[in-house]
Amino acid sequence: MSGNMQLLSDTLAQAKSENRAALIAYLPAGFPTVDGGIEAIKAVFDGGADVVEVGLPHSDPVLDGPVIQTADDIALRGGVKIADVMRTVREAHQATGKPVLVMTYWNPIDRYGIERFTAELAEAGGAGCILPDLPVEESGVWREHAEKHGLATVFVVAPSSRDERLATITGAGTGFVYAASLMGVTGTRESVGAQAQDLVRRTRAATPGARDGLPVCVGLGVSNAEQAAQVAGFADGVIVGSAFVKRLLDADDHEAGLAAVRALAGELAQGVRRR
């Protein structure tokens, strides 16, 4: 069974052909429940997201701020398992036909088994994985299995990444490059500064010649249509996570939460089209 890396690439290329950035949303599996999380992802797609990242809840999410940490804690207390993450990917993709990735730290995959994880993710219709804490130098076995199963390997770059490091990362990654807009953890910000634009410029300049088409998508800090439009002016994709999670956390009930994330996706989808 082959994964949907090509669907991810085609989706990002389609957005580019429409002279806009892609909208990439993040929601953790199992939050507020497994079924509720699947419904939330469907609502985000319905609102206008092009791609969704499904977070694999982790007890020590070093890249994530307090909002996503709270959601992860709720999911873990609810007993979420990797099987539930795979189910979330499968049902979200089957219902929408759109690309769904998993964002996870390395330890759960290492414990679960690389071959088992990649095979199950491909069987579920997954498009790939974002791996924020896997060093490129230690990723060879993962990338071998991911490629065999048709899965993208998305690495994270940061403003602190030197140009030679950017070249190494972009040379190894597939699908797209996740550019963290600032040094710090996930969360909404008042603004997404020039640091992000410079990182996108440097990442593209450092990309090996044969990989010139590898999209660069920006995450961390985007929470509204105005910020999405700003980032869409220089990036291939705009990644939004904490703002969606906060809408669910703040909602009076589940139906209100679904309506809130659907509405936010619609606002952000308009934003990436304004660029």
Backbone hydrogen bonds in HBPLUS format (Angstrom, degrees):
<---DONOR---> <-ACCEPTOR-->    atom                        ^
c    i                          cat <-CA-CA->   ^        H-A-AA   ^      H-
h    n   atom  resd res      DA  || num        DHA   H-A  angle D-A-AA Bond
n    s   type  num  typ     dist DA aas  dist angle  dist       angle   num
A0003-GLY N   A0149-HIS O   2.54 MM 146  5.74 161.5  1.57 142.2 149.2     1
A0004-ASN N   A0126-GLY O   2.79 MM 122  5.76 171.0  1.79 138.6 141.6     2
A0008-LEU N   A0004-ASN O   3.16 MM   4  6.54 152.7  2.24 149.0 155.8     3
A0005-MET N   A0150-GLY O   3.09 MM 145  5.67 148.8  2.19 157.0 155.3     4
A0009-SER N   A0005-MET O   3.02 MM   4  6.39 162.9  2.05 153.4 157.3     5
A0010-ASP N   A0006-GLN O   2.81 MM   4  6.00 161.9  1.84 151.5 156.9     6
A0011-THR N   A0007-LEU O   2.90 MM   4  6.01 150.8  1.98 143.8 151.6     7
A0012-LEU N   A0008-LEU O   3.05 MM   4  6.34 161.9  2.09 154.7 158.3     8
A0013-ALA N   A0009-SER O   2.94 MM   4  6.11 154.6  2.00 147.0 154.9     9
A0014-GLN N   A0010-ASP O   2.83 MM   4  5.98 147.0  1.94 141.9 150.9    10
A0015-ALA N   A0011-THR O   3.10 MM   4  6.39 157.3  2.16 145.9 150.9    11
A0016-LYS N   A0012-LEU O   3.10 MM   4  6.36 158.3  2.15 143.4 149.2    12
A0017-SER N   A0013-ALA O   2.91 MM   4  6.18 150.0  2.00 145.2 153.5    13
A0018-GLU N   A0014-GLN O   3.11 MM   4  6.40 128.6  2.38 138.8 152.0    14
A0018-GLU N   A0015-ALA O   3.04 MM   3  5.10 136.8  2.24  97.5 110.1    15
A0020-ARG N   A0015-ALA O   3.18 MM   5  5.56 150.9  2.27 142.3 147.3    16
A0019-ASN N   A0016-LYS O   2.93 MM   3  5.02 155.6  1.99 110.4 113.2    17
A0022-ALA N   A0236-ASP O   2.97 MM 214  6.37 163.2  2.00 138.8 138.6    18
A0238-VAL N   A0022-ALA O   2.80 MM 216  6.19 158.8  1.85 167.9 171.9    19
A0050-ASP N   A0023-LEU O   2.85 MM  27  5.34 154.3  1.91 143.4 152.2    20
A0051-VAL N   A0023-LEU O   3.26 MM  28  6.57 156.1  2.32 152.3 153.9    21
A0024-ILE N   A0238-VAL O   2.86 MM 214  5.87 178.8  1.86 154.9 154.7    22
A0240-VAL N   A0024-ILE O   2.87 MM 216  6.36 154.5  1.94 161.1 169.7    23
A0025-ALA N   A0051-VAL O   2.95 MM  26  6.37 160.2  1.99 154.2 152.2    24
A0053-GLU N   A0025-ALA O   2.64 MM  28  6.04 162.1  1.68 161.4 168.0    25
A0026-TYR N   A0240-VAL O   2.88 MM 214  6.09 136.0  2.08 152.6 150.2    26
A0027-LEU N   A0053-GLU O   3.05 MM  26  6.47 157.3  2.10 170.6 177.8    27
A0055-GLY N   A0027-LEU O   2.94 MM  28  5.89 161.1  1.97 122.1 128.4    28
A0029-ALA N   A0055-GLY O   2.88 MM  26  5.72 172.9  1.89 150.8 149.0    29
A0037-GLY N   A0033-THR O   2.77 MM   4  5.77 148.2  1.87 141.9 149.7    30
A0038-ILE N   A0034-VAL O   3.11 MM   4  6.39 154.4  2.18 148.4 154.4    31
A0039-GLU N   A0035-ASP O   3.06 MM   4  6.35 160.3  2.10 150.6 155.8    32
A0040-ALA N   A0036-GLY O   2.95 MM   4  6.15 148.0  2.05 140.8 149.8    33
A0041-ILE N   A0037-GLY O   3.02 MM   4  6.30 154.3  2.09 147.2 153.0    34
A0042-LYS N   A0038-ILE O   3.06 MM   4  6.33 161.8  2.09 150.6 155.4    35
A0043-ALA N   A0039-GLU O   2.95 MM   4  6.19 149.9  2.04 143.1 151.6    36
A0044-VAL N   A0040-ALA O   2.95 MM   4  6.24 150.6  2.04 146.2 153.8    37
A0045-PHE N   A0041-ILE O   2.97 MM   4  6.27 161.7  2.01 153.9 158.3    38
A0046-ASP N   A0042-LYS O   2.85 MM   4  6.04 156.6  1.91 144.9 152.3    39
A0047-GLY N   A0043-ALA O   2.89 MM   4  6.11 137.5  2.08 139.4 150.6    40
A0049-ALA N   A0044-VAL O   3.19 MM   5  5.90 167.9  2.21 143.7 142.5    41
A0048-GLY N   A0045-PHE O   3.07 MM   3  5.31 143.2  2.21 102.9 113.3    42
A0052-VAL N   A0099-PRO O   3.29 MM  47  6.77 159.3  2.33 153.1 159.2    43
A0101-LEU N   A0052-VAL O   2.93 MM  49  6.35 160.2  1.97 156.3 162.4    44
A0054-VAL N   A0101-LEU O   2.77 MM  47  6.01 169.3  1.78 144.6 147.9    45
A0103-MET N   A0054-VAL O   2.88 MM  49  5.90 160.6  1.92 133.2 137.4    46
A0056-LEU N   A0103-MET O   2.98 MM  47  6.18 158.2  2.03 163.5 160.1    47
A0062-VAL N   A0060-ASP O   2.97 MM   2  5.80 115.1  2.41 116.7 100.4    48
A0064-ASP N   A0061-PRO O   3.03 MM   3  5.45 149.2  2.12 113.4 122.7    49
A0186-THR N   A0063-LEU O   2.85 MM 123  6.33 143.2  1.98 141.0 152.0    50
A0069-GLN N   A0065-GLY O   2.97 MM   4  6.07 156.3  2.03 155.2 162.5    51
A0070-THR N   A0066-PRO O   2.97 MM   4  5.99 149.2  2.06 137.7 144.4    52
A0071-ALA N   A0067-VAL O   3.20 MM   4  6.58 156.4  2.26 145.1 150.9    53
A0072-ASP N   A0068-ILE O   2.84 MM   4  6.06 161.9  1.87 153.6 158.7    54
A0073-ASP N   A0069-GLN O   2.93 MM   4  6.10 155.0  2.00 145.2 151.9    55
A0074-ILE N   A0070-THR O   3.06 MM   4  6.35 155.4  2.12 147.0 153.1    56
A0075-ALA N   A0071-ALA O   2.97 MM   4  6.25 160.4  2.01 151.2 156.5    57
A0076-LEU N   A0072-ASP O   2.82 MM   4  6.06 162.8  1.85 154.8 159.4    58
A0077-ARG N   A0073-ASP O   2.90 MM   4  6.00 160.4  1.94 148.7 154.2    59
A0078-GLY N   A0074-ILE O   3.01 MM   4  6.15 133.0  2.23 135.6 148.3    60
A0080-VAL N   A0075-ALA O   3.16 MM   5  5.70 168.3  2.18 149.1 148.7    61
A0079-GLY N   A0076-LEU O   2.98 MM   3  5.09 158.2  2.02 103.6 110.2    62
A0084-ASP N   A0081-LYS O   2.87 MM   3  5.21 130.0  2.12 104.9 118.4    63
A0085-VAL N   A0081-LYS O   3.19 MM   4  6.68 142.8  2.34 143.2 153.9    64
A0085-VAL N   A0082-ILE O   3.02 MM   3  4.92 120.6  2.39  93.4 108.9    65
A0086-MET N   A0082-ILE O   2.97 MM   4  6.33 160.4  2.01 156.0 160.2    66
A0087-ARG N   A0083-ALA O   2.95 MM   4  6.18 154.7  2.01 141.0 148.4    67
A0088-THR N   A0084-ASP O   2.89 MM   4  6.05 151.9  1.97 140.1 147.8    68
A0089-VAL N   A0085-VAL O   2.98 MM   4  6.30 160.2  2.02 152.4 156.9    69
A0090-ARG N   A0086-MET O   2.90 MM   4  6.12 169.0  1.91 153.6 156.7    70
A0091-GLU N   A0087-ARG O   2.91 MM   4  6.06 177.5  1.91 157.5 158.1    71
A0092-ALA N   A0088-THR O   3.00 MM   4  5.97 158.5  2.05 146.1 152.7    72
A0093-HIS N   A0089-VAL O   2.95 MM   4  6.02 162.2  1.98 152.0 157.1    73
A0094-GLN N   A0090-ARG O   2.86 MM   4  5.97 167.3  1.88 153.9 158.2    74
A0095-ALA N   A0091-GLU O   3.06 MM   4  5.95 150.6  2.15 136.8 144.0    75
A0096-THR N   A0093-HIS O   3.21 MM   3  5.31 133.9  2.44  98.2 110.2    76
A0097-GLY N   A0093-HIS O   2.62 MM   4  5.09 159.1  1.66 152.3 156.6    77
A0127-ALA N   A0100-VAL O   2.84 MM  27  5.58 164.2  1.86 145.6 147.8    78
A0102-VAL N   A0128-GLY O   3.03 MM  26  6.45 155.3  2.10 144.7 151.2    79
A0130-ILE N   A0102-VAL O   2.81 MM  28  6.25 153.5  1.88 150.1 156.8    80
A0104-THR N   A0130-ILE O   3.09 MM  26  6.40 160.2  2.13 175.2 172.9    81
A0109-ILE N   A0106-TRP O   3.03 MM   3  5.49 120.0  2.41 114.2 128.5    82
A0110-ASP N   A0106-TRP O   3.00 MM   4  6.18 165.0  2.02 160.1 165.0    83
A0111-ARG N   A0107-ASN O   2.96 MM   4  6.16 158.2  2.01 156.8 161.8    84
A0112-TYR N   A0108-PRO O   2.95 MM   4  6.01 150.2  2.04 140.6 149.2    85
A0113-GLY N   A0109-ILE O   2.77 MM   4  5.77 152.7  1.85 154.7 160.4    86
A0117-PHE N   A0113-GLY O   2.90 MM   4  6.01 163.3  1.93 154.9 160.0    87
A0118-THR N   A0114-ILE O   2.92 MM   4  6.07 175.4  1.92 158.1 159.5    88
A0119-ALA N   A0115-GLU O   2.98 MM   4  5.95 161.7  2.01 146.8 152.6    89
A0120-GLU N   A0116-ARG O   3.00 MM   4  6.07 161.2  2.04 145.4 150.8    90
A0121-LEU N   A0117-PHE O   2.90 MM   4  6.05 156.5  1.96 150.4 157.3    91
A0122-ALA N   A0118-THR O   2.97 MM   4  6.08 160.7  2.01 147.1 152.1    92
A0123-GLU N   A0119-ALA O   2.98 MM   4  6.15 158.2  2.03 144.1 150.6    93
A0124-ALA N   A0120-GLU O   2.97 MM   4  6.13 139.7  2.13 139.1 149.5    94
A0126-GLY N   A0121-LEU O   2.89 MM   5  5.25 155.6  1.95 163.9 155.8    95
A0125-GLY N   A0122-ALA O   2.96 MM   3  5.16 156.8  2.01 106.3 113.7    96
A0152-ALA N   A0127-ALA O   2.92 MM  25  6.17 171.0  1.93 132.4 135.1    97
A0129-CYS N   A0152-ALA O   2.91 MM  23  6.17 156.9  1.96 153.1 154.2    98
A0154-VAL N   A0129-CYS O   2.86 MM  25  6.06 173.9  1.87 167.0 166.2    99
A0131-LEU N   A0154-VAL O   3.08 MM  23  6.34 161.4  2.12 172.2 172.3   100
A0138-GLU N   A0135-PRO O   2.96 MM   3  5.39 148.1  2.07 111.4 120.9   101
A0139-SER N   A0136-VAL O   3.06 MM   3  5.04 166.5  2.08 114.1 114.7   102
A0143-ARG N   A0139-SER O   2.85 MM   4  6.02 171.2  1.86 166.8 169.2   103
A0144-GLU N   A0140-GLY O   2.97 MM   4  6.14 151.7  2.06 146.6 154.3   104
A0145-HIS N   A0141-VAL O   3.16 MM   4  6.43 163.0  2.19 152.0 154.9   105
A0146-ALA N   A0142-TRP O   2.81 MM   4  6.03 162.0  1.84 157.5 163.7   106
A0147-GLU N   A0143-ARG O   2.88 MM   4  5.90 163.8  1.91 145.7 149.9   107
A0148-LYS N   A0144-GLU O   3.12 MM   4  6.27 155.9  2.18 139.9 146.8   108
A0149-HIS N   A0145-HIS O   3.09 MM   4  6.31 142.6  2.24 143.4 152.4   109
A0149-HIS N   A0146-ALA O   3.16 MM   3  5.21 126.1  2.47  94.7 108.2   110
A0151-LEU N   A0146-ALA O   2.84 MM   5  4.85 169.6  1.85 143.8 144.4   111
A0150-GLY N   A0147-GLU O   3.17 MM   3  5.07 167.3  2.18 104.3 107.6   112
A0174-THR N   A0153-THR O   2.83 MM  21  5.12 166.8  1.85 141.2 145.3   113
A0178-TYR N   A0155-PHE O   3.02 MM  23  6.08 167.1  2.04 166.6 164.7   114
A0157-VAL N   A0178-TYR O   2.86 MM  21  6.25 157.3  1.92 157.7 163.0   115
A0180-ALA N   A0157-VAL O   2.84 MM  23  6.06 168.5  1.86 169.2 166.4   116
A0161-SER N   A0158-ALA O   2.84 MM   3  5.34 162.5  1.87 120.6 126.6   117
A0165-ARG N   A0162-ARG O   2.97 MM   3  5.18 121.2  2.32 102.0 117.5   118
A0166-LEU N   A0162-ARG O   2.90 MM   4  6.25 152.5  1.98 154.2 163.2   119
A0167-ALA N   A0163-ASP O   3.00 MM   4  6.31 152.1  2.08 147.7 154.6   120
A0168-THR N   A0164-GLU O   3.17 MM   4  6.44 151.0  2.26 139.1 145.9   121
A0169-ILE N   A0165-ARG O   2.99 MM   4  6.26 163.6  2.02 154.3 158.1   122
A0170-THR N   A0166-LEU O   2.88 MM   4  6.02 172.3  1.89 155.6 158.1   123
A0171-GLY N   A0167-ALA O   3.01 MM   4  5.91 139.3  2.18 134.7 145.3   124
A0172-ALA N   A0169-ILE O   3.13 MM   3  5.33 140.7  2.29 101.0 111.8   125
A0173-GLY N   A0169-ILE O   2.98 MM   4  6.08 149.6  2.07 155.0 163.5   126
A0176-PHE N   A0174-THR O   3.04 MM   2  5.65 129.6  2.30 105.2  90.9   127
A0177-VAL N   A0215-PRO O   2.84 MM  38  6.25 154.8  1.90 152.8 160.9   128
A0217-CYS N   A0177-VAL O   2.90 MM  40  6.08 171.0  1.91 173.1 174.8   129
A0179-ALA N   A0217-CYS O   2.75 MM  38  5.84 174.9  1.75 165.4 166.4   130
A0219-GLY N   A0179-ALA O   3.09 MM  40  6.24 158.9  2.13 145.1 149.5   131
A0181-SER N   A0219-GLY O   2.96 MM  38  5.95 169.4  1.97 170.7 172.2   132
A0189-ARG N   A0221-GLY O   3.23 MM  32  4.68 145.8  2.35 129.7 121.3   133
A0196-ALA N   A0193-GLY O   3.22 MM   3  6.03 145.1  2.35 117.7 122.6   134
A0198-ASP N   A0194-ALA O   2.98 MM   4  6.25 159.8  2.02 157.3 162.6   135
A0199-LEU N   A0195-GLN O   2.98 MM   4  6.19 151.2  2.06 143.1 151.2   136
A0200-VAL N   A0196-ALA O   3.02 MM   4  6.29 158.3  2.07 151.1 156.0   137
A0201-ARG N   A0197-GLN O   3.04 MM   4  6.28 161.6  2.08 146.1 151.2   138
A0202-ARG N   A0198-ASP O   2.90 MM   4  6.12 163.1  1.93 151.4 155.8   139
A0203-THR N   A0199-LEU O   2.84 MM   4  5.96 154.9  1.91 147.8 155.3   140
A0204-ARG N   A0200-VAL O   3.00 MM   4  6.19 164.2  2.02 152.5 155.8   141
A0205-ALA N   A0201-ARG O   3.03 MM   4  6.20 156.3  2.08 144.9 152.0   142
A0206-ALA N   A0202-ARG O   2.93 MM   4  6.04 140.2  2.09 141.8 151.8   143
A0207-THR N   A0203-THR O   3.12 MM   4  6.17 121.8  2.48 139.3 152.5   144
A0207-THR N   A0204-ARG O   3.33 MM   3  5.25 147.5  2.45  95.8 104.9   145
A0211-ARG N   A0208-PRO O   2.77 MM   3  5.45 156.5  1.82 126.4 134.6   146
A0212-ASP N   A0209-GLY O   3.39 MM   3  5.44 152.4  2.48 115.5 112.0   147
A0214-LEU N   A0211-ARG O   2.96 MM   3  5.61 172.2  1.96 130.1 131.0   148
A0236-ASP N   A0216-VAL O   2.85 MM  20  5.41 154.2  1.92 162.4 161.8   149
A0218-VAL N   A0237-GLY O   2.91 MM  19  6.21 154.2  1.97 154.0 146.5   150
A0239-ILE N   A0218-VAL O   2.79 MM  21  5.75 169.4  1.80 155.5 151.9   151
A0228-ALA N   A0224-ASN O   2.95 MM   4  6.19 157.1  2.00 151.5 159.1   152
A0229-ALA N   A0225-ALA O   2.88 MM   4  6.06 154.9  1.94 146.0 152.0   153
A0230-GLN N   A0226-GLU O   3.02 MM   4  6.29 153.4  2.10 143.5 150.9   154
A0231-VAL N   A0227-GLN O   2.97 MM   4  6.23 168.1  1.99 156.8 158.1   155
A0232-ALA N   A0228-ALA O   2.85 MM   4  5.91 154.9  1.91 146.4 154.6   156
A0233-GLY N   A0230-GLN O   3.17 MM   3  5.39 148.4  2.28 100.8 110.1   157
A0234-PHE N   A0231-VAL O   3.02 MM   3  5.78 165.5  2.04 120.8 124.9   158
A0235-ALA N   A0231-VAL O   2.93 MM   4  5.91 140.3  2.09 155.1 167.0   159
A0244-PHE N   A0241-GLY O   3.00 MM   3  5.52 126.1  2.30 112.8 125.6   160
A0245-VAL N   A0241-GLY O   3.12 MM   4  6.43 164.5  2.14 155.5 160.2   161
A0246-LYS N   A0242-SER O   2.81 MM   4  5.95 159.0  1.86 152.4 158.0   162
A0247-ARG N   A0243-ALA O   3.20 MM   4  6.34 149.3  2.30 135.8 143.0   163
A0248-LEU N   A0244-PHE O   3.26 MM   4  6.65 152.4  2.34 147.9 154.4   164
A0249-LEU N   A0245-VAL O   2.92 MM   4  6.23 158.6  1.97 151.2 157.9   165
A0250-ASP N   A0246-LYS O   2.87 MM   4  5.95 155.0  1.93 151.4 157.1   166
A0257-GLY N   A0253-ASP O   2.98 MM   4  6.27 147.0  2.09 146.3 156.5   167
A0257-GLY N   A0254-HIS O   3.03 MM   3  4.93 115.9  2.46  91.7 107.9   168
A0258-LEU N   A0254-HIS O   2.92 MM   4  6.28 155.3  1.98 154.8 160.7   169
A0259-ALA N   A0255-GLU O   3.06 MM   4  6.30 161.3  2.09 146.2 151.0   170
A0260-ALA N   A0256-ALA O   2.92 MM   4  6.08 147.6  2.02 141.2 150.5   171
A0261-VAL N   A0257-GLY O   2.99 MM   4  6.28 160.9  2.02 155.6 158.7   172
A0262-ARG N   A0258-LEU O   3.01 MM   4  6.10 154.9  2.07 146.8 154.3   173
A0263-ALA N   A0259-ALA O   2.98 MM   4  6.08 155.9  2.03 141.5 148.1   174
A0264-LEU N   A0260-ALA O   2.98 MM   4  6.18 158.2  2.03 145.4 151.4   175
A0265-ALA N   A0261-VAL O   2.98 MM   4  6.09 159.8  2.02 142.8 148.2   176
A0266-GLY N   A0262-ARG O   3.08 MM   4  6.35 150.9  2.17 142.1 150.0   177
A0267-GLU N   A0263-ALA O   3.00 MM   4  6.35 153.7  2.07 149.7 156.4   178
A0268-LEU N   A0264-LEU O   2.90 MM   4  6.14 166.9  1.92 158.2 161.3   179
A0269-ALA N   A0265-ALA O   2.82 MM   4  5.91 152.4  1.90 145.2 153.4   180
A0270-GLN N   A0266-GLY O   3.11 MM   4  6.33 148.3  2.21 140.5 147.9   181
A0271-GLY N   A0267-GLU O   3.00 MM   4  6.29 146.7  2.12 139.1 149.2   182
A0272-VAL N   A0268-LEU O   2.92 MM   4  6.29 158.4  1.96 159.1 161.2   183
A0273-ARG N   A0270-GLN O   3.19 MM   3  5.20 135.2  2.40  95.2 107.8   184
A0274-ARG N   A0271-GLY O   2.98 MM   3  5.20 148.0  2.09 104.8 114.7   185
A0275-ARG N   A0271-GLY O   3.37 MM   4  6.67 151.4  2.46 155.0 160.8   186
